[in-house]
Amino acid sequence: MNTSDVFKSISDRLLSDFKSITKSVKHSPSKGRVLENRIIEEYSKIYLPKRVGISNGEIVCVDGTVSSECDCVIFDATTCPFLVDKENFRVFPVESVLGVIEIKAKLGQRELSTSIENLAKIKGFPKTAYLDYFPLPITLRLYDTEWDYFPTFGAIIAYDSKDLGELARSMNELSRDKPPHQRVDLTCVLNRGCIVNRRSADGRIDVCPSERTEYQAVESENPLMLATIFLQETFQVAWTQPFMLREYLEGSFGRFIDPVALNRGQRKRRESAKSRRSSTI
């Protein structure tokens, strides 16, 4: 079996579906949702590690910050406690989120700029609600930084786009003022190629951006296979710390009862009852 041919076949089917959906579905939000579902069902759920889950939804932080609805959230399927789990809608605590993918029908300058900002915001969400009495002795070096949790990965997958080289130049300009961990990790355009992180010094390709890399366009007849290699490498080493759900429920349990006030109230009631009995004698 030729693995390259398998991914080329999947890519061709997705592009064929894209052309069919574009012709038959005129309402843009409906069209976008159909295209997202094709990526999730046809590709992501099959070719990503089985311990990660794929769904659309919103991401929330302990401080109450909420993302806009994400096209594709990649989460730890073994431990993620959904804060809301309804049909076609979920809310994820950021600590359980491993990655986010923006899915676009056509990636132009406006869509690229919006996706870069959306991913930068989500990738910058703090992950703090971990069990501090059960730390895992695991660290990972990504984005020029040592992490004791897995930082959120961010990618863009598009069915079509403008010139890849021009997109790569725009990505370098739009991301220059962002720290590496808030930059886009990977961009894949199914009918053109990928935009990857290439080291300026030696030309090597890194999975994640850093101060040593810049975005470089790679034309390919099989960009989905290249994207899959990067996604597999990333999520094979992904993990989540033991998670403390009660951090999201502060103030939702009720009120503490003050034992001093309780005793004072009981004494007052006893004295009042005694007074009433005395008055009836």
C-alpha positions as CSV (number, residue, x, y, z in Angstrom):
1,M,0.0,0.0,0.0
2,N,1.3,3.4,-0.9
3,T,0.6,5.7,2.0
4,S,1.1,8.8,-0.1
5,D,-1.7,7.6,-2.4
6,V,-4.1,7.1,0.6
7,F,-3.7,10.8,1.7
8,K,-4.0,12.0,-1.9
9,S,-7.2,10.1,-2.2
10,I,-8.6,11.6,1.0
11,S,-7.6,15.1,-0.1
12,D,-9.2,14.6,-3.5
13,R,-12.5,13.5,-1.9
14,L,-12.5,16.5,0.4
15,L,-11.9,18.8,-2.5
16,S,-14.6,17.1,-4.5
17,D,-17.0,17.5,-1.6
18,F,-15.9,21.2,-1.4
19,K,-16.9,21.8,-5.0
20,S,-20.2,20.0,-4.6
21,I,-21.1,21.8,-1.3
22,T,-20.1,25.2,-2.8
23,K,-22.5,24.7,-5.6
24,S,-25.4,23.2,-3.7
25,V,-25.3,25.2,-0.3
26,K,-25.7,28.9,-0.7
27,H,-26.0,30.0,2.9
28,S,-22.5,30.8,4.1
29,P,-22.8,29.6,7.8
30,S,-24.5,26.4,6.7
31,K,-21.8,25.9,4.1
32,G,-19.0,26.5,6.6
33,R,-20.5,24.0,9.1
34,V,-20.8,21.3,6.4
35,L,-17.2,21.8,5.4
36,E,-16.0,21.6,9.0
37,N,-17.9,18.4,9.5
38,R,-16.2,16.9,6.4
39,I,-12.8,17.7,7.8
40,I,-13.7,16.3,11.2
41,E,-15.4,13.1,10.1
42,E,-13.4,12.2,7.0
43,Y,-10.0,13.0,8.2
44,S,-9.4,14.2,11.8
45,K,-11.2,11.4,13.7
46,I,-9.4,8.8,11.6
47,Y,-5.8,10.0,11.4
48,L,-5.2,11.7,14.7
49,P,-4.3,9.6,17.8
50,K,-7.4,7.9,19.3
51,R,-7.0,9.4,22.7
52,V,-7.7,12.9,21.4
53,G,-11.3,14.0,20.7
54,I,-12.4,16.3,17.9
55,S,-15.5,18.6,18.1
56,N,-16.6,22.2,17.6
57,G,-17.4,24.4,20.5
58,E,-16.3,27.2,22.8
59,I,-13.3,27.3,25.2
60,V,-13.5,28.9,28.6
61,C,-10.9,30.0,31.2
62,V,-11.1,30.0,35.0
63,D,-11.3,33.8,34.9
64,G,-14.5,33.7,32.8
65,T,-12.9,34.5,29.4
66,V,-14.7,32.7,26.6
67,S,-13.6,32.2,23.0
68,S,-15.8,32.6,20.0
69,E,-17.1,29.3,18.6
70,C,-14.2,27.2,17.3
71,D,-14.4,25.2,14.1
72,C,-12.5,22.3,15.5
73,V,-11.3,21.8,19.1
74,I,-8.8,19.0,19.8
75,F,-9.1,17.8,23.4
76,D,-8.0,15.0,25.7
77,A,-10.8,12.5,25.2
78,T,-9.8,10.4,28.3
79,T,-10.0,13.2,30.9
80,C,-11.9,16.2,29.5
81,P,-14.9,17.2,31.6
82,F,-17.3,19.1,29.3
83,L,-18.8,22.2,31.0
84,V,-21.6,22.0,28.5
85,D,-22.3,19.0,26.3
86,K,-25.2,19.4,24.0
87,E,-25.8,18.2,20.4
88,N,-23.5,20.1,18.1
89,F,-22.3,22.3,21.0
90,R,-19.7,21.9,23.7
91,V,-17.9,24.1,26.1
92,F,-14.3,23.0,27.0
93,P,-12.1,24.1,29.9
94,V,-8.9,25.3,28.4
95,E,-6.8,23.0,30.5
96,S,-8.2,20.0,28.6
97,V,-7.7,21.6,25.2
98,L,-4.7,20.4,23.2
99,G,-5.3,22.3,19.9
100,V,-7.6,24.3,17.8
101,I,-8.0,24.2,14.0
102,E,-9.6,27.0,12.0
103,I,-11.3,25.6,8.8
104,K,-11.8,27.9,5.8
105,A,-13.4,27.4,2.5
106,K,-11.0,29.9,0.9
107,L,-8.1,31.5,2.7
108,G,-7.7,35.1,1.6
109,Q,-6.0,38.0,3.3
110,R,-9.0,38.9,5.4
111,E,-9.6,35.3,6.5
112,L,-5.9,34.8,7.3
113,S,-5.8,37.9,9.5
114,T,-8.9,36.9,11.4
115,S,-7.6,33.3,11.9
116,I,-4.2,34.5,13.1
117,E,-5.9,36.8,15.7
118,N,-8.4,34.1,16.8
119,L,-5.7,31.5,17.3
120,A,-3.4,34.0,19.1
121,K,-6.2,34.8,21.6
122,I,-7.0,31.1,22.3
123,K,-3.3,30.0,22.4
124,G,-2.8,32.8,25.0
125,F,-5.5,31.6,27.4
126,P,-3.8,30.7,30.7
127,K,-4.0,27.1,31.9
128,T,-4.0,27.2,35.7
129,A,-6.7,24.8,37.1
130,Y,-4.5,21.8,37.8
131,L,-4.3,19.8,40.9
132,D,-1.3,21.3,42.7
133,Y,-1.0,18.4,45.1
134,F,-0.5,15.9,42.3
135,P,2.0,17.5,39.8
136,L,3.3,15.4,36.9
137,P,7.1,15.5,36.6
138,I,6.9,16.2,32.9
139,T,8.1,19.2,31.0
140,L,8.3,20.0,27.3
141,R,10.3,22.5,25.4
142,L,8.3,24.3,22.6
143,Y,8.2,27.8,21.3
144,D,11.7,28.6,23.0
145,T,10.1,27.9,26.4
146,E,9.9,25.1,28.9
147,W,6.3,24.1,29.8
148,D,5.0,22.0,32.6
149,Y,1.7,21.6,30.7
150,F,1.0,21.1,27.0
151,P,0.5,24.5,25.3
152,T,-2.4,24.9,22.9
153,F,-1.5,24.0,19.3
154,G,-3.1,26.1,16.5
155,A,-3.6,25.4,12.8
156,I,-5.5,26.6,9.7
157,I,-6.9,24.1,7.1
158,A,-8.4,25.6,4.0
159,Y,-9.8,24.1,0.9
160,D,-8.5,26.8,-1.4
161,S,-6.5,30.0,-1.2
162,K,-4.7,32.8,-3.0
163,D,-1.0,32.5,-3.8
164,L,0.8,30.5,-1.0
165,G,4.0,32.6,-1.1
166,E,2.0,35.8,-0.6
167,L,0.1,34.2,2.3
168,A,3.4,33.1,3.9
169,R,4.8,36.7,3.6
170,S,1.6,38.0,5.2
171,M,1.8,35.5,8.0
172,N,5.4,36.7,8.8
173,E,4.3,40.3,8.9
174,L,1.1,39.7,10.9
175,S,2.9,37.5,13.5
176,R,6.1,39.5,14.0
177,D,4.8,41.2,17.2
178,K,3.4,38.0,18.7
179,P,5.3,35.6,21.0
180,P,6.1,32.3,19.4
181,H,3.5,30.3,21.5
182,Q,0.7,32.6,20.2
183,R,1.6,32.1,16.5
184,V,0.0,29.7,14.0
185,D,1.7,26.4,14.1
186,L,0.7,25.0,10.7
187,T,-1.3,26.1,7.6
188,C,-2.6,23.6,5.1
189,V,-4.3,24.4,1.8
190,L,-5.7,21.2,0.3
191,N,-5.3,22.2,-3.4
192,R,-1.9,24.0,-3.1
193,G,0.4,23.1,-0.2
194,C,1.4,24.0,3.3
195,I,3.0,26.9,5.2
196,V,5.5,25.6,7.7
197,N,8.1,26.9,10.2
198,R,11.5,26.9,8.6
199,R,14.7,27.7,10.4
200,S,16.5,30.6,8.9
201,A,20.0,29.3,9.8
202,D,19.9,25.7,8.4
203,G,16.6,25.4,6.5
204,R,15.2,22.7,8.8
205,I,11.4,22.5,9.4
206,D,10.2,22.7,13.0
207,V,6.7,21.6,14.1
208,C,6.2,24.8,16.1
209,P,7.3,28.4,15.5
210,S,10.2,30.0,17.4
211,E,12.4,33.1,17.2
212,R,14.7,31.0,14.9
213,T,11.9,30.2,12.3
214,E,9.9,32.1,9.7
215,Y,6.9,31.0,7.7
216,Q,7.8,29.3,4.4
217,A,5.4,28.1,1.7
218,V,5.7,24.6,0.4
219,E,3.9,23.7,-2.8
220,S,2.8,20.1,-2.8
221,E,0.5,17.7,-4.7
222,N,-0.2,16.0,-1.4
223,P,-0.3,18.7,1.4
224,L,-2.6,16.6,3.6
225,M,0.1,14.0,4.1
226,L,2.6,16.7,5.2
227,A,0.0,18.2,7.5
228,T,-0.8,14.8,9.0
229,I,2.9,14.1,9.8
230,F,3.1,17.4,11.7
231,L,-0.2,16.8,13.5
232,Q,0.7,13.2,14.4
233,E,4.1,14.3,15.8
234,T,2.5,17.0,17.8
235,F,-0.4,15.0,19.4
236,Q,1.6,11.9,20.1
237,V,3.5,13.8,22.8
238,A,0.5,15.8,24.0
239,W,-0.7,15.3,27.6
240,T,-2.9,17.0,30.2
241,Q,-2.2,17.4,33.9
242,P,-4.8,16.2,36.5
243,F,-7.6,18.8,36.3
244,M,-9.4,20.6,39.1
245,L,-13.0,21.2,37.9
246,R,-14.0,23.0,41.1
247,E,-11.9,26.0,40.1
248,Y,-14.6,26.7,37.5
249,L,-17.4,26.5,40.1
250,E,-16.1,29.0,42.7
251,G,-19.1,30.5,44.4
252,S,-21.5,28.0,42.9
253,F,-21.7,25.6,45.8
254,G,-23.6,27.9,48.2
255,R,-22.7,30.0,51.3
256,F,-20.6,29.0,54.3
257,I,-22.5,29.0,57.6
258,D,-20.8,31.1,60.3
259,P,-20.7,28.8,63.4
260,V,-20.5,31.9,65.7
261,A,-23.5,33.5,64.1
262,L,-25.3,30.1,64.2
263,N,-24.7,29.7,68.0
264,R,-25.8,33.3,68.6
265,G,-29.0,32.7,66.7
266,Q,-29.7,29.5,68.6
267,R,-29.2,31.3,72.0
268,K,-31.5,34.1,70.9
269,R,-34.3,31.7,69.9
270,R,-34.0,29.8,73.2
271,E,-34.2,33.0,75.2
272,S,-37.2,34.2,73.2
273,A,-39.0,30.8,73.8
274,K,-38.2,31.0,77.5
275,S,-39.6,34.6,77.7
276,R,-42.8,33.5,76.0
277,R,-43.2,30.6,78.5
278,S,-42.7,33.0,81.4
279,S,-45.3,35.4,80.2
280,T,-47.9,32.7,80.1
281,I,-47.4,31.5,83.7
